[in-house]
Amino acid sequence: MKRWMGLFVAVLLTVSLFGQQEAWAQRNTGFGVGVGSATVASGISLKMPAGPTAFQLTAGCWGGCDGVAAAVDFLIGMPQIASADVVTLAWNFGGGGAVGLGGGSLGVAAAFVAGLEFHFQPLPIELVLEWRPGLYVVPDVDVELVNFGGHARWYF
């Protein structure tokens, strides 16, 4: 996963050298594509803003990549916390569900999401750190209050 994250960052920086992108403050919509980790899924991260809300999909590996998984979240964007020339700090909250399949077993979970969003002004890049307490219902019922995720995305 570290190798893919390094490759993703290198591609983003290379693309940014070939054209000026709109600042985050001037963008109202856009589609974010990158890498991330959600409740049971780690892999491709997609985010589609819809006004003050957004839909987030993370699809890829489950566990140690011994299976496949997908997580979908509905997020409500909150007002920004701080802003500077280079970065804006905002936050969101919401909830979602996840399904994983691997090793002959099925996993189903629901999660609350609270995230800190770092929006970089010169480039359409977003880094997100999330607290994701979850309720796992299949294969066993379990509550995990300490669970974190994150995403790195480029917006088009």
Contacts in CASP RR format, 6 or more apart in sequence:
PFRMAT RR
TARGET T0000
AUTHOR 0000-0000-0000
METHOD contacts of the structure
MODEL  1
MKRWMGLFVAVLLTVSLFGQQEAWAQRNTGFGVGVGSATVASGISLKMPA
GPTAFQLTAGCWGGCDGVAAAVDFLIGMPQIASADVVTLAWNFGGGGAVG
LGGGSLGVAAAFVAGLEFHFQPLPIELVLEWRPGLYVVPDVDVELVNFGG
HARWYF
1 35 0 8 1.000
1 42 0 8 1.000
1 43 0 8 1.000
4 35 0 8 1.000
5 35 0 8 1.000
5 152 0 8 1.000
8 34 0 8 1.000
8 35 0 8 1.000
8 152 0 8 1.000
9 152 0 8 1.000
12 123 0 8 1.000
12 125 0 8 1.000
12 154 0 8 1.000
15 154 0 8 1.000
16 122 0 8 1.000
16 123 0 8 1.000
21 122 0 8 1.000
21 123 0 8 1.000
21 124 0 8 1.000
22 124 0 8 1.000
23 121 0 8 1.000
23 122 0 8 1.000
24 88 0 8 1.000
24 119 0 8 1.000
24 120 0 8 1.000
24 121 0 8 1.000
24 124 0 8 1.000
25 88 0 8 1.000
25 121 0 8 1.000
27 124 0 8 1.000
27 155 0 8 1.000
28 51 0 8 1.000
29 49 0 8 1.000
29 51 0 8 1.000
30 48 0 8 1.000
30 49 0 8 1.000
30 155 0 8 1.000
30 156 0 8 1.000
31 46 0 8 1.000
31 47 0 8 1.000
31 48 0 8 1.000
31 155 0 8 1.000
31 156 0 8 1.000
32 45 0 8 1.000
32 46 0 8 1.000
32 47 0 8 1.000
32 48 0 8 1.000
32 126 0 8 1.000
32 153 0 8 1.000
32 154 0 8 1.000
32 155 0 8 1.000
32 156 0 8 1.000
33 44 0 8 1.000
33 45 0 8 1.000
33 46 0 8 1.000
33 153 0 8 1.000
33 154 0 8 1.000
33 156 0 8 1.000
34 44 0 8 1.000
34 45 0 8 1.000
34 46 0 8 1.000
34 151 0 8 1.000
34 152 0 8 1.000
34 153 0 8 1.000
34 154 0 8 1.000
35 43 0 8 1.000
35 44 0 8 1.000
35 45 0 8 1.000
35 151 0 8 1.000
35 152 0 8 1.000
36 42 0 8 1.000
36 43 0 8 1.000
36 44 0 8 1.000
36 45 0 8 1.000
36 58 0 8 1.000
36 149 0 8 1.000
36 150 0 8 1.000
36 151 0 8 1.000
36 152 0 8 1.000
37 43 0 8 1.000
37 58 0 8 1.000
37 149 0 8 1.000
37 150 0 8 1.000
37 151 0 8 1.000
38 45 0 8 1.000
38 56 0 8 1.000
38 58 0 8 1.000
38 71 0 8 1.000
38 73 0 8 1.000
38 98 0 8 1.000
38 111 0 8 1.000
38 130 0 8 1.000
38 132 0 8 1.000
38 149 0 8 1.000
39 71 0 8 1.000
39 96 0 8 1.000
39 97 0 8 1.000
39 98 0 8 1.000
39 109 0 8 1.000
39 110 0 8 1.000
39 111 0 8 1.000
39 132 0 8 1.000
39 134 0 8 1.000
39 147 0 8 1.000
40 62 0 8 1.000
40 63 0 8 1.000
40 69 0 8 1.000
40 71 0 8 1.000
40 98 0 8 1.000
40 99 0 8 1.000
40 100 0 8 1.000
40 107 0 8 1.000
40 109 0 8 1.000
41 58 0 8 1.000
41 59 0 8 1.000
41 60 0 8 1.000
41 61 0 8 1.000
41 62 0 8 1.000
41 69 0 8 1.000
41 70 0 8 1.000
41 71 0 8 1.000
41 98 0 8 1.000
41 100 0 8 1.000
42 58 0 8 1.000
42 60 0 8 1.000
42 61 0 8 1.000
42 63 0 8 1.000
42 65 0 8 1.000
42 69 0 8 1.000
43 58 0 8 1.000
43 59 0 8 1.000
43 60 0 8 1.000
43 61 0 8 1.000
44 58 0 8 1.000
44 59 0 8 1.000
44 60 0 8 1.000
45 56 0 8 1.000
45 57 0 8 1.000
45 58 0 8 1.000
45 151 0 8 1.000
45 152 0 8 1.000
45 153 0 8 1.000
46 56 0 8 1.000
46 57 0 8 1.000
46 58 0 8 1.000
46 59 0 8 1.000
47 54 0 8 1.000
47 55 0 8 1.000
47 56 0 8 1.000
47 57 0 8 1.000
47 126 0 8 1.000
47 151 0 8 1.000
47 153 0 8 1.000
48 54 0 8 1.000
48 55 0 8 1.000
48 56 0 8 1.000
52 76 0 8 1.000
52 77 0 8 1.000
53 74 0 8 1.000
53 75 0 8 1.000
53 76 0 8 1.000
53 77 0 8 1.000
54 74 0 8 1.000
54 75 0 8 1.000
54 77 0 8 1.000
54 92 0 8 1.000
55 72 0 8 1.000
55 73 0 8 1.000
55 74 0 8 1.000
55 75 0 8 1.000
56 72 0 8 1.000
56 73 0 8 1.000
56 74 0 8 1.000
56 75 0 8 1.000
56 151 0 8 1.000
57 70 0 8 1.000
57 71 0 8 1.000
57 72 0 8 1.000
57 73 0 8 1.000
58 70 0 8 1.000
58 71 0 8 1.000
58 73 0 8 1.000
58 151 0 8 1.000
59 68 0 8 1.000
59 69 0 8 1.000
59 70 0 8 1.000
59 71 0 8 1.000
60 68 0 8 1.000
60 69 0 8 1.000
60 70 0 8 1.000
61 67 0 8 1.000
61 68 0 8 1.000
61 69 0 8 1.000
62 68 0 8 1.000
62 69 0 8 1.000
62 100 0 8 1.000
62 101 0 8 1.000
62 102 0 8 1.000
62 107 0 8 1.000
63 69 0 8 1.000
66 102 0 8 1.000
66 103 0 8 1.000
67 100 0 8 1.000
67 101 0 8 1.000
67 102 0 8 1.000
67 103 0 8 1.000
68 100 0 8 1.000
68 101 0 8 1.000
68 102 0 8 1.000
69 98 0 8 1.000
69 99 0 8 1.000
69 100 0 8 1.000
69 101 0 8 1.000
70 98 0 8 1.000
70 99 0 8 1.000
70 100 0 8 1.000
71 96 0 8 1.000
71 97 0 8 1.000
71 98 0 8 1.000
71 99 0 8 1.000
71 111 0 8 1.000
72 96 0 8 1.000
72 97 0 8 1.000
72 98 0 8 1.000
73 94 0 8 1.000
73 95 0 8 1.000
73 96 0 8 1.000
73 97 0 8 1.000
73 111 0 8 1.000
73 113 0 8 1.000
74 94 0 8 1.000
74 95 0 8 1.000
74 96 0 8 1.000
75 92 0 8 1.000
75 93 0 8 1.000
75 94 0 8 1.000
75 95 0 8 1.000
75 113 0 8 1.000
76 92 0 8 1.000
76 93 0 8 1.000
76 94 0 8 1.000
77 90 0 8 1.000
77 91 0 8 1.000
77 92 0 8 1.000
77 93 0 8 1.000
78 90 0 8 1.000
78 91 0 8 1.000
78 92 0 8 1.000
78 93 0 8 1.000
79 90 0 8 1.000
80 88 0 8 1.000
80 89 0 8 1.000
80 90 0 8 1.000
81 89 0 8 1.000
81 90 0 8 1.000
81 91 0 8 1.000
82 88 0 8 1.000
82 89 0 8 1.000
83 89 0 8 1.000
84 121 0 8 1.000
85 121 0 8 1.000
86 120 0 8 1.000
86 121 0 8 1.000
86 122 0 8 1.000
87 118 0 8 1.000
87 119 0 8 1.000
87 120 0 8 1.000
87 121 0 8 1.000
88 118 0 8 1.000
88 119 0 8 1.000
88 121 0 8 1.000
89 116 0 8 1.000
89 117 0 8 1.000
89 118 0 8 1.000
89 119 0 8 1.000
90 116 0 8 1.000
90 117 0 8 1.000
90 119 0 8 1.000
91 114 0 8 1.000
91 115 0 8 1.000
91 116 0 8 1.000
91 117 0 8 1.000
92 113 0 8 1.000
92 114 0 8 1.000
92 115 0 8 1.000
92 117 0 8 1.000
93 112 0 8 1.000
93 113 0 8 1.000
93 114 0 8 1.000
93 115 0 8 1.000
94 112 0 8 1.000
94 113 0 8 1.000
94 114 0 8 1.000
95 110 0 8 1.000
95 111 0 8 1.000
95 112 0 8 1.000
95 113 0 8 1.000
96 110 0 8 1.000
96 111 0 8 1.000
96 113 0 8 1.000
97 108 0 8 1.000
97 109 0 8 1.000
97 110 0 8 1.000
97 111 0 8 1.000
98 107 0 8 1.000
98 108 0 8 1.000
98 109 0 8 1.000
98 110 0 8 1.000
98 111 0 8 1.000
99 106 0 8 1.000
99 107 0 8 1.000
99 108 0 8 1.000
100 106 0 8 1.000
100 107 0 8 1.000
100 108 0 8 1.000
101 107 0 8 1.000
105 139 0 8 1.000
106 138 0 8 1.000
106 139 0 8 1.000
107 136 0 8 1.000
107 138 0 8 1.000
107 139 0 8 1.000
108 136 0 8 1.000
108 137 0 8 1.000
108 138 0 8 1.000
109 134 0 8 1.000
109 135 0 8 1.000
109 136 0 8 1.000
109 137 0 8 1.000
110 134 0 8 1.000
110 135 0 8 1.000
110 137 0 8 1.000
111 132 0 8 1.000
111 133 0 8 1.000
111 134 0 8 1.000
111 135 0 8 1.000
111 147 0 8 1.000
112 132 0 8 1.000
112 133 0 8 1.000
112 134 0 8 1.000
113 130 0 8 1.000
113 131 0 8 1.000
113 132 0 8 1.000
114 130 0 8 1.000
114 131 0 8 1.000
115 128 0 8 1.000
115 129 0 8 1.000
115 130 0 8 1.000
115 131 0 8 1.000
116 128 0 8 1.000
116 129 0 8 1.000
116 130 0 8 1.000
117 126 0 8 1.000
117 127 0 8 1.000
117 128 0 8 1.000
118 126 0 8 1.000
118 127 0 8 1.000
118 128 0 8 1.000
119 125 0 8 1.000
119 126 0 8 1.000
120 126 0 8 1.000
120 127 0 8 1.000
123 154 0 8 1.000
124 154 0 8 1.000
124 155 0 8 1.000
124 156 0 8 1.000
125 152 0 8 1.000
125 153 0 8 1.000
125 154 0 8 1.000
125 155 0 8 1.000
126 151 0 8 1.000
126 152 0 8 1.000
126 153 0 8 1.000
126 155 0 8 1.000
127 150 0 8 1.000
127 151 0 8 1.000
127 152 0 8 1.000
128 150 0 8 1.000
128 151 0 8 1.000
128 152 0 8 1.000
128 153 0 8 1.000
129 148 0 8 1.000
129 149 0 8 1.000
129 150 0 8 1.000
130 148 0 8 1.000
130 149 0 8 1.000
130 150 0 8 1.000
130 151 0 8 1.000
131 147 0 8 1.000
131 148 0 8 1.000
132 147 0 8 1.000
132 148 0 8 1.000
132 149 0 8 1.000
133 143 0 8 1.000
133 144 0 8 1.000
133 145 0 8 1.000
133 146 0 8 1.000
133 147 0 8 1.000
134 143 0 8 1.000
134 144 0 8 1.000
134 145 0 8 1.000
134 147 0 8 1.000
135 141 0 8 1.000
135 142 0 8 1.000
135 143 0 8 1.000
136 142 0 8 1.000
136 143 0 8 1.000
136 144 0 8 1.000
END
